[in-house]
Amino acid sequence: MSPLPALGGFDGSVSIFDVEKSSPSWVVPKAHGGLVNAIDGCGGNSVGVGTRELVSGARDGNVAVWDSRTIQPVVTIEPKTQGSDCWTVAFGNNFNAEERSVVAGYDNGDLRLIDLRTMSVRWETNVQNGVCHVSFDRKDIEMNKLSVSCLNSQLCVFDLRTFNENSGYASAKESVGKSTVWGCHYLPQDREVFATTSGNGDIQLFRYSYPMNRSAQDSRGDLVGVAGTLESLTHADYFSQQPIIDFDWHKDKKGLFAFATFDQSVQVAICSGL
């Protein structure tokens, strides 16, 4: 993918915007039957792999994967629960020319990991709270960690290296503040450190620490994952009186970040000592 911004519309449209020409370079007017809540891309990573694809999730509950060379979806995945709303999507596991996965989170707490190579649901669970944001610690490596930000202050970090047919993936859970966790964003220079953004306008830093052994044998001799621990690095810093709905770290300048809030403002700040 080129570094052009991808946009989802209130009318269900999906487009790639050409900033220089101030117009869409690719657009699908009726990509979804309602508001597009989230959109993500997987191409153009530093390792030089990745297809020209976007994934979108919308109010109609569908997850659609798009190739920007055509206006027909590569695949459309309907929700597990009829009538549920897909709030967030993300690409990951994109470590070579064949492998890539999509994770989708829904308003009813459903979480689905979709293998695009086999076009199948690889794993699904329910985290009990509406899923506001999902993020792999890195898109361009074999799946490692997945953060899931939810309503009711819930944050889950899943270890994706060991899967068990009965218990799924191991996870560490944390209660962050007293409001919605709108996002979890990994520091590019250190993928064990991440920032959470909340509904009461605060940003907190956490560190994920791996256990001595990331897997163990259960009573039947099958491998199960062992989750790490979450350590809070800072107290809540309040940057706004409105929810912080988007956040991005600078890829080169460690600690520099920008974020957007419900009052339609964008701020830039820096965190030292990382």
Buried (B, 14 or more C-beta within 10 A) or exposed (E): BEEBEBBBBEEBBBBBBBEEEEEBBBBBEEBBEBBBBBBBBBBBBEEEBBBBBBBBBBBBBBBBBBBBEEBEBBBBBEBBBEEBBBBBBBBBBBBEEEBBBBBBBBBBBBBBBBBBEEEEEBBEBBBEBBBBBBBBBBBBBEBBBBBBBBBEBBBBBBBBBBBBEEEBBBBBBBEBBEBBBBBBBBBBBEBBBBBBBBBBBBBBBBBBEBBEEBBEEEEEEEEBBBBBEBEEBEEBEEBBEBBBBBBEBBEEEBBBBEBBBBEEEEEEEEBEEE
